[in-house]
């Protein structure tokens, strides 16, 4: 945790057994609960929308920009008196527009959680993502740029949030009595601890992050340069004042220019040994749990509205 703080410039880090656990902890630490609303992305992993619902809060899906991160203009239209947080995903390792998002949050007195699962080492205006909002959550899943098989880290610069994250990680420290901590809201008993073996692997991985990202960005440049001649492919462009680290290399396919469907193109290039995926994920709001608006019984937590 100290080494993570040193790398990212954060005041506090709390290691966890997965980024999913970290997202649950972040929502809990912020005191978000039944009937509250959290603005989330529909174009991401399911845990981002599930985290608010674990505490009885309701995910509200905003639109994303053409690089997959939350669109601030969409966020503005969704803020309500119930809104307590924005859960920002730095999709593909490309930072979201944090100036706009933080301005919205400040105006409406709402909190910001940054999902940095895909954004190890990414920066927005020179500052590491994850350290801009109230809490940042990183993933150390086996598929990430650095990994410990499974695991994660939460970062914050707030002393009280750090303590609440640590309590939630470790059984609420038998539910805060021994800790003599007065605010028991959301301090339920979980075991989200990272193991010592995971931590040992993570420390070595962290020491390699600069080198891994530098090599990754060399490959991104090579790929973008090579694909510019194809007018039916739109390569990603670096956002102004952002240092993106490209966990995924997102390409847009223009079928009207290509003259064939995307499926046929992917089938053809994959037959030549290239590994292309069609789309990143279906929008989360298409899943049955959001269509039927029920997580547990009696429409909970959507019944709060």
N, C-alpha and C positions, 0 to 999 in steps of 0.2 A: 504493500500500500504506500509506503514512503517513497519507493522508487517510482511508482505510478504518479504520485504527486510531483515529484521532481521532473518527470518527463512532460507532464501536461500543464504544470503550473497551477495545479489545484491546491486548495488548502487541506482538504480531507478526501480520502478514498476509503471505500468499504468493499472488500472483495466478497464475491458471492458465487454460488454454484452454477448460475446461469444468468444470462441477460434477462430472461423471462422473470426469474426471481427478482432481479434488480428493478424491473419495471413495476412489479407488484409492490416492492418495498418503497419505490419512489411515490407512487400514488398514496400508499398508506402513510408515509412520512409527512406528506403535505396535508393530512387530515381530511382528505376527500372522502365523501360517504354518500349515503342513500339520498337519491334525488338530485345530487349535483351532476353537472355536465362537464365532460372533457372533450375538447375538439381534437380529433384524431385523423390520421390518414387512412383512406381505404385501400391504398396501394402499397401494402407492406405485410409483414408477418402478423399472424393472428393475435399474438400476445399483446400487441400495442392496443388493440381494441378491447381485449379481454381484461387487461389490468384494471381499468376503472370499474368494470362490472363485478369483479371480485369483492369490491368494497361497496357495492350497491349503487355506484354512479353509472351514468349513461353515456356511452360514446356517441359523439355527434360527428359525422363524416364530412370533412371539407374536400374541396377539389385539390388536385395537385398541378404543379406547373409542368412544362415539357421535359424537365429532367427528373420528375418523380417526387419532388418535395412539396410540402404544403404551400398552397398559393395564399399569400397574405390577403388578397382581395376577397377570396372565398371565406377566410377566417372572419373578416370584418362583418360579413352578412350573417354569421352564425352565433356571434356573441349574444348571450342573453343574461338575465339576472341570475340564472342557475350556473353559468359558466364559471368553473373554478380553476381550470388549467387548460393549457395547450400542450399536446404531446407531439413534438416535432421529430420527424425522422429525416436524417441526413441520408437520403436514399442513394444507393450506389456509391457512397463515399463522396457525394457532391453536396457541399453545404447548402442548407436552406437559406432564405433571405432573412437572416436573423435580426437585422436592424428594424425591418418592418414588423416582424413578429414580436420583438421585445417592446416596440412602441405600442402595439395593440395591447399587450399584456400590462404595461405600465398604465395606460389610459383606463383600463377596466379593472385594475387591481387583481389580476389573475396570475397564476404561477405557470412556469414553463419547464417542462421535462424534455430533455434532448435524448433521443434514441440514436446513439452513435455506433450501433452494432456493426455497421458496414463502413465506418468512417475513422478507422484508426489513423491518427496523425493528420487528419484533415484540419484546415484552418479557415476561419472567416475573418478577414481584415487583420490577419496576423495573430489571431487568438484561436487556440485549439477549440474545436467544437466540443461540447460537453461541459465547458467551463463558462458558457455565456448565460444560460438559463439558471434555474434554481438547482436542478439536479441533472447530471448527465449519466447515461447508462451505456456501457461498452460490453461487447460480446467476445468471449474467448472460445466460441464453438469451433469445432474442427475445420469448418469451411472458411474461417475468417483469415485475414492477412497474418495475424499472429493468433496462436491458439494453444490451449492446454487440454485439448480433447473436448472439454466442456468447462464453462466457467464464465465469469463476468466481473465487472467492477463498476460501482457507482461513485461519482465524484460530486462534491459540493463545496462551496465556500462558506456555508452557513453552519455555525457551530451546533445549533439546536437540531437542524435537519440531519447533520452527521450523527448525532446521538440517537435520534429516532430511527434512522436507517440501521444503525448497529443493534438497537433493541429488537426491531422487527426481524432482523437476520437470525437472531439467537433466542428464539422462544419467548420474545418479549421480556427476557431476563426474569422469567417466572412471575409473572406478568407485572413488572415494574415495582413490585413491593420492595424487594431488596435494593433496587436502584434508587428508591425514594424520588421517583419522577412523577410529577402530578398529572400530566396530561396523558390519560390512558387511551385516548381516541386512536383506534386502529392498531394498537399495540397488541396484536394477537400473537399467539405462539407458533412460530414457524422455525424450521431448520433450513436456512438458506446458505449455510456456511460453505466456503470453498475449502477443499481438503489441502493438506500440506503438500501432497504430491502435485496437485494442480498448480499450487503457488510456485513450487520449485521450477516447474516447466515454464510457467508464465514469466518468471523473472528473466530467464534466458531468452525467451521469445521477445520480450520487450526490448532487450539490448540490441536486437536485430532489426527493429522496426524501421529506422531510417534507411538502412540498406535495402530492405525488402520493398519499401515504398518507392525508393529511387529507381530500382530495377523495373518495378511495375509501371511507373510513369514513362520509362524508356519504351516499353512495349506498347503502351497506349499511343505515344507519339508515332511510333512506327506503323501501327495499325491505322491511325487516322490519316497519316500521309499517304499510305497505300490505297486507301479507300476513297480518296477525294475525287478520283476520276469517274466514280460511279454516281451519276446524278440521281439515282433512285434510292440511294442510301444517305441518310443524314447523320453525320458523325457528331458526337458530343463536343460542345465547345465549353471551354473553361469560363465559369462565371466571373464577372469582375470582382476583384479583391478576394477571390477564393482560391485556396489551395486544395484541390480535390485529389482523392487518392484511389478512386475507381475500384471499389470492390467488384463491381460489375461494369462492363463496357456497354452502355446502352446505345443501340442503333435504331433509328426510325426507318421503316421501309415504306416507300411511296409506290403503292401498287399501280396507280394510274400512269406513272412514268415507266415503271418496270414492264408493264403490260401483262403481268401474271399475278396470281394471288400469293400472299406471303407464305402460305403453307407449302406451295410448290417450290418457291425459292429456297426455303429452309431444307426441304427434302433433297433438293439438288446439291446444295453446298455441303450438307452433312454426308451425302453419299461420297463426296470427295475427301472426307476425313476431317472436315471442320465441325466444331461443336456449337451449333446455334440453338437457342431456345426461343420458342414462340411466345412472346409476352412474358412478363415477370410473374404476375399473379393475377387472378381474377379479383375484382373489387371485393373487399371483405363484406360489404353490405349485401352481397348476393347470397351469403351463407344462410342456411336455415335459421340459425339462432337470431339473426337480425331481421329476417323476413317475418318470423313468427313472434319476434319481440318477447322472448322468454329465455332466461338463463336457468332459473330454478322454477319453483312453483308459482302459479297465479300471476304470470307475466313479470315477475321480479327480474331485474330492477326497473324495467320500463313502466311498470304500474305506478311508479312514483309521480309520473307526469299526469 
